[in-house]
Amino acid sequence: MFRKGKLYFRYGTMGSAKTAMLLTTAYNFEERHMSYICMKPVIDTRDNRNVIRSRIGIERECQWIYTESDIYDMACTLFKERGEIIQWFLVDEAQFLSEHQIDQLSRIVDEFGCNVICYGLRTDFQSHLFEGSRRLFEIADTIDEIKSTCNCGNKTIINARIDANGDFVEEGAQVEIGGNDRYVAVCRKCWRNKRIDQMSRGMLPLFEESSCPKDILDTPIN
């Protein structure tokens, strides 16, 4: 009987334990003797070796995905080498994949009945969707948000890039690998308030906002 697989996208901001969840899932599969493989884009070179590492210290070897890699062809080669269809593909940092590579993952699901779980960020430091994330939102069978909390208590949404002084950085390449020294996850309100503060200090260009009459702002919401 043909197995019906699914393409999953599990997204969250930085520090939301996405990678830890992937590694825990891999451990559970291993304990149950289920076939799986861990993968990640080679662009994430913080460990300088083919491992997926969580901030809490656990790690696992993985298959690197290069910019030019055809993941469907990679899967076919792995199936031949192992002599079986791999049941689960666990992909870390999926936001760095191209649209075509996400489509290749979906082809693995549809043609072989495999399950593919992609973990990644939704947006970059400017609050814009990554290419890989956008495609996953478009075609994934199941989409789950991994929630985390801002210092103010609200849900984090923005992966803000910071400088050495902790101020937000507004310009630069979309991809810049880094940890807590380069990024902080915040809610939309804290992100906006911090930017307004930096504008008042002349660190960011001013932007115009539509004004709202004070009497409306002071009106309680029922």
C-alpha positions, 0 to 999 in steps of 0.5 A: 500500500502506498504511504501518504506522506506530508510536508510540514513547516514548523516555524518560529523566531530565533531562540524558540527551540526549533532545532531542539525540537528537531533533534528530539524528534530525531532521537525519538525516531531512532529509539523506535527504529524508524528511518530518518535523515537530518539535513540543513543548508550549508550556508549555516556554517557556525559549527564548521562541520556537518552537524545540527546543533541546538543552543542547549548543547545537543547535536546530531550529524546531518546531510548538507544541502548546497545552493546547487543541490537537487534534494530530490536527486539526493533522496533517490541516491540515499534510497539506493544506498540504504536499500529502502525508502527513508520515512522521515526527512528533518530539515533545519534552517529551511528558510535558507532553501530556494523555492525550487528546493522546497518544491523538490522536497514536496516531490519526495513527499508526493512520489515516495510517501515520505514525510518531510518536516521543515524547521525555520524562521518565517521572516528576516531582520527586516520582517520580510519573508525568506524565499524558502519560508514563503514557498512552504507557506504556499504548499506545505500540508501542515503549518505549525508555529513554535511560539516564544515570548518577548521580554514584555510578555507578548509573542515574539514575531521579529528577528531583530538584528542588533549591533554591539550596543544592542541597537537594531540594524536596518540595512544589510544582507538578508542572510548573516549567520549569528546567535545572541550577539547578532539577533534578538527575538521581539514582539512587533510592539517592542520592535516598533518602539525601539525603532522609534527610540532610535529615530529620535536619537537620529540613528534611523531615518524618520518615517511618517505615520498617519496621525490619530486624533487624541480623543480617539486614542483616549477612548476605551475599547469595550 
